[in-house]
Amino acid sequence: MHRHFLIHKPYGYISQFTSAEKNAHKKKFLGDLYVVPKETMAIGRLDEPSEGLLLLTTDGMESERVRSKKVEKEYHVQLDGIITETAINLLKEGVLIGVEKEKYQTLPCVAKKIETPVKLPHRAKTVRDDRHGPTSWASITITEGKFRQVRKMFSAVGYPVLRLIRVRIGNMHLDQIPETGILEVESFT
């Protein structure tokens, strides 16, 4: 019987549980926070500075289904500067980003400016203070999962990402996870 988990990946952790190599760089692994069956795999990744919802499973077929373009992934992002409607509209249409040394046109997506989220996950390191200029928040929902895609999309329209939080994958939401940071579920549907 396969097992499925929702976890909160905090800022500063790598989306894997252990490393075969000696940890010379003192990287932090999810295995330092959560205990799951040895055959568990992350569905997709969040880079080290990103945080939020990460799905884990022991079922390779379920991993393929969730990573497909049929499943939406929603992110809340804090941006350097006040994002404009023009930039939001460009994101909605799709923008050119670099993927593996090639130019790639992202698919149309859902994007909008949002207020600062009321309930943000705790983050040990502050983003920055107001002395460095204004920031704004946006929500973006994509169906793709190219390497650092969300960061590259916002950069392409002139707004570097200061904080990136994945809040939803399909019907699974970050706010479903208890304070322990992990929730086992029967399925992801």
N, C-alpha and C positions, 0 to 999 in steps of 0.2 A: 504494500500500500504506500502510495506516494504522500509526501508531506509538503505543505506550503506555508510560507511565513511572510508577513509584512514586517519590515523593520524600519526604524529611523536611522539613516546614515548621518552621523554628525559631521560637521566641518572638520577637515584635517585628517580624515580616515580614508584608506584605500578600500575600494569595493571588492576586496577579497579577504579570505579568512586567515591564510598563512602564506608564507613564502618558502620555497625550497632553498633560496639563497640566504646567506647570513645577513641579518638585518643591519648592515653597516650604516645605513642612512637614518636609522631610528624611525622608520615609517610606522604608522599606527594602522593595524589591521582590524577588521570587524571581529575577528576571532578573539580579540582582547576584550570585547564587549558582550558578545552573544555566543551561546553554546547551541549548535545545531548539528544534526546528523552529518557524518563525514562526507557523504555523497551529495550534499546540498550545493547548489550553484546559484549565483546571482543571475537574475534576468536583466540583461543590460548592465550598464555601469553608471556611476556618478563619479566624476573626477574628484580628486582630493579636496579642492576648495568648495565643491558643491555639497549640498545636503538635502535631506528629505527622504521621500518614500523610495524604498528599494524592495523588490519582491525576490524571494528566495524559493527554490523548489528542488525536489529530487526527481522531477519529471521533465526530461528533455523535450518531449512533445509540447508540454505546456509552455516551456520556455520559448519555443519557436512561435507558438500562437500569440503569446503576449508581445513578442518583439516584432510581429508583423505590422503592416500598415493599417490593419483593421482596428487596432487598439490605440486610442488617444493617450497622449502623455501631456499633462498640464504642469506648467512651471510658474512660480511667482519670482520675479526678478527685481532687484533693486539696481537702479541705473545711475550712472554719473551724469547729472543734468536732468532737466525737466523734458521728458519725451513729448514730441509733438504728434498731432494727428497725422501729419504727412508721413512721419516715420512709421507710425502704427499701420497706415494704409499700405506702405511699401512692404512691411512684414507680412501682412495678410495676403498680398499677391505672390509672395515668394521673392527671395533675393539671391544674388550670386555670392557663394562662399567658396573657400578653398577646401577641398577634400582630397587627401593623398596627392598633393601637388597638381591637382586639376581643378578647374572651375566647375562648380555644381550649382544648379538652380534649385533652390528648395521648393517644395510643394506649397501651394496655398495653405494657409493656416488660420486659426482664430487668434486674434491679438487685440488687447485693449489696455488702456491705462486704468490702473486701480488705485484706491487709497492704500496707505500703509496697512498691511494686514494686522488685524487686532491681535491675533494669537500667533506669534512667531515662535518657532522652535528656539530653545536656548542655544546660544552660540558663545563659546568660551572667548573668542577673539572678536573685538568690535570691528565693524567695517571701517568706519572713520567718523570724524566729528564734523559739525556744520561749518567749521572754519575753512574747510576745503571745497565749499560750494554746495549748491543744492543737489538733492537726489530725488528720484521719483520711482514709482513702482509700476510694473506692468505684469499682465498675465498673458501667457502664450500657450496654445495647445497645438501640438504637432503630432503627426503619425509616423514620422521618420525617426531615425536615431543615429545620425552621422556623428562622428567624433567631435565633441565640443560644439555641436550644432547651434544650440540656443545662444551661447556666448558669441559665436561667429555671426549669427543673424543680427543680433543687436549691434555688434561692432560695425557691421556692414551699413547700418543706417545711422551711425555716428554716436551710439550710446554704449560705452563700455559697461559690462556687468560688474557690479560690486558684490552682489550676493545672489545666489541662485538656489532656489528651493523647489524640488519636485513635490507637488502637492497631490497629484492624482495620476493613476495608471488605470485606464478603463473605469471600472466601478469601484476600485480600491482608493481610499483617501488617507492621507497622512493623519488626519484627525481621528481615525479609527484606532490608532495605535495607543496603548496605555502608556503611562509614564515609564514603565520598564523598558520601552523602546522596541518591543517585539510582540507580535501577535500571531499565533498559529491559526490558520483558517482551513476549512475543508476544501475550498477551491477558490480560484480567482474570478469566477463568473457570478 
